[in-house]
Amino acid sequence: MDTLAPTTLFLILAAPFVGSFLCVLALRLPAGQDVVRGRSRCPSCHQALAVRDLVPVFSWLVARGRCRFCDARIDPIYPIMELAALGVVLWAMLVVDEGVLLVTVLLGWALLALAAMDVRSLFLSDALTLPLIPAGLAACLWLEPDAIWEHALASLAAAGILAGLARAYRHARGRDGLGYGDVKLFAAAGAWTGAMGLGTVLLWAVVVNVLLLVAERLAGQQVSAETRVPIGTGLAVGLWLTWLYGPLSIL
């Protein structure tokens, strides 16, 4: 068995801790809360948590998913995000070369936070979406410098397309159907995948959002034309899959 490279081993070991921080981002940014300075506290009793309460996955399992101070249920999003962050690393290891593993994992972690944020709050923070645009262009400049202008134009075109659709929907229906967080995330998709990848990103986004609606219906929730859909979650998954596997050949 080949020995893991130091960077790969570090990503695997760091992933659950990163996932815990991504969870903090997903929950606090939509609420306008500080994500750096504030101590972690139980959301029910507001008791400050010690290091023993913050070990990824392990602490949640030992506490049986409950706060040791007030016995309130701990949201399972915490261990889910911690394991999902590890899953991002393992998935990337199976698909990309070691040379682009770090870039791919960082992209995947950012998209994971955005996907969780949109599912929970129907909100996409500028603190995550906007940096993805120059990051995607920087990745292109590093990996495929001759395509930098195509990726830059794709980013602008993607933003223009979704912004136009958002305005058209509001004009036709009298309410918002697309948020500008979605616009910025799709612009990031253009920066990372180029024009050829945008159609695939959108296709995956539609598939994911349909599956989410089906899941809501199966869970007994009412689904109608007024149901709000986390479009950003679909775009995040679409960007991740398109970055890993490239545009679908049928497009």
N, C-alpha and C positions, 0 to 999 in steps of 0.2 A: 504493500500500500504506500502511495506517495505521501511524503510529509507535507502538511499544509504550509503554505507560505505565511510568513509573519503577519502580513496585512490581512489575509483571509482568516487566520486564527483570531486576530484582534476583532475583526468584524463579527465573527460568530459569538465571541465572549461578550462583546459590547452590546449586541443586538437587543437582548431583553431590557437592559437599562435604557437604551435609546427608545425602545418601545414605550417604556414607562413615561419618558419625557414627551414623546409624541402624543400620548394620551392626555397629558397635562395641556399641551397645545390645543388639542381637539376640543377639550372641555372648557378651557379658560379663555382662549382668544375670542370666541363668539360672545362671551359674557363681559368682555372688556377687562378681564382680571390680569394682574401681573403674573407672568409665567417664570420669572427668574428669582425675585427677591422673597416672595412669600413662602413660608414653611408649609409643608404638606400637612393637611389637617383632615380629620373625619368630617365629611360634609353634613353629618347629622348632629354630632355633639361638639364639633369644632375643636376637639382635643388634638394638640400637636402630635404628630406621629414620630416615633423613634426609628432608628436605623433598622431594628428588627421587624418593623412593620412595612418596610419599603423594599425588601428583597424581592426582585421580580418573580412572579408566579409562586415561589416557595412561601412567601408570607401569606398570600391569599389562600393557599391550600392549607397551611397550618392553622389559620384562623377560621377555616371552613367558610370563607366568604363573608365573614362578619367582623365588625369592629370589636376589638377586645375591650374597649372602654364602655360602649353603650349597646353592643350586640346588634347594631343596625346592619342591614345587608350592605355589603360592599359591591358596587357596580361591577359586574363581570367584564366590563369593557377594559379594565386594567390588565388582567391576565391575557385577555384576547389580543390586545395591542402588543403586549410584550412577546407573545408567541408569534404574532403576525410579523413583527419586525425581524425576528429570527427567520421566519419563513421567507421573507424578502431576500435575505442573504443566501439561504440554501437554494432558493429558486434561481437567483442570479448565478450562483456557482455552477449550476447545471447547464446554463445557456451561453454565458459570455466568457470570453477569455480573461485570464487573470489581469491583463493590462487595463481592461476597462471595468473591472469588478467594482472598484471603489466608487467610480462615477455612477455606475448602474445602481448600486446599493443606496447611495445618497439620494438619487432620483426616486427610487422606490420608497424610501422612508418618507420623503416629502409628500409623495402621492398618497401614501398610507394615511398620514395625518389629515390631508385634505379630504380623502374619501370618508374617513370616520367623522370628521367635522361636519361634512355636508349631510351625512345620514342622520346625525344627531340633532343638528341645528339648522339645516338648510342655509349654511353660511360658509363662505370661503374667504379666509383672511388674506388681505393684501400682503401681510408679512410673509406668507408662503407662496402665493401665486406670482407676485411680481418678481421676486428673485429668480424664479424658475426660467424667466425669459432670457436674461443675460447669461444664466448658467447654461441654458441650452445652446446659445450661440457660442459660448466659450468652448463647450464640448465639441461643437461642430468645427470650430477653428482648430482645435487640437487634433481631431480624428479625420476630418475631411475639409481642409482649409479651402479648397477650390469651390466648395458648395456653400460658403458662408453667406453670400449675397442671396442665394436661392432660399436659404433657411430664414434669413432676415425678412425677405419679402413674404415668405409663407407665414411668418408670425404676424406681420401687418395685415395680410389678407385674411387670416383666420379671425383676428380681432374684428376686422371690418364686417365679415360675413355674419358672425354671431351678434354683433352690435346692431346690424341692420335687421336681423331676424327679431331681436328683442324689441326694437322700435316698432316693427311691423305688427308683431303680436299685440303689443300694448295698444296700438292704434285700432286694431281690429276687434280686440276683446275688452278693452278698457281696463285691463289689469296686467301686471307683470307676469311673464311666462318664463323669461330668462333673466338671471341676475348678472350683473357686470363682473362678479367673481367668475362666472362661467366663461365670460368673454376673455378675461385675463388668462384663465387656465387653458383655453383653446389657443390663445396666442402663444403660450408656452409650448403647447403641443407642436405648433408650427416651427418654433425655434429648435425643438429637439428632433423632430421627424422629417421636417421639410414638407414641401407641397405634396409629394407623393404619399405621405403618410396620413394626411389630414382626413381623407375619406375613410380610411381604416379606423382611425381614432373615433370618428363619428359613428361608424357602424357598430363597433364594440360598445360605445356609449348607449346606443339604442337598445342593444341586446341586454346589457346590464340593467338598464332602467325598466325594461319590460319584465325581467326576472324579479326585480324588486317589487313591482306592482303585483305580480303573481303571488309572491311571498306574502304581501300584505293581505291579499284576498284569501289565501289559504289560512292565514292567521285569524280570519274572521273580521277583518277591518273592511269598512266600506270603501270601495274604489269607484271614482266617478271622474268626469271631465274636470272637476274642480280639485282633484287630488294633487297635492304638490309633490313633485318628484325631485330627488337629489341628483340633478343633471351632472353636477360636478363630480359625483362619485363615479358615474359612468364614464365621464371624460378622463378621470384619473386612471381607471382601469384600462381604458382604451389606449391612453398614452403609454402606460406600462407595457401592455402586450405588444403594441406596435414598436416600441423601442427594442424589446427583446427579440421579436420574431419578424419585424419588418412589415411593410404593407402587404395586404392580401393580394394575391395575383389576379383576382377577378376584378379588381378595381382599376 
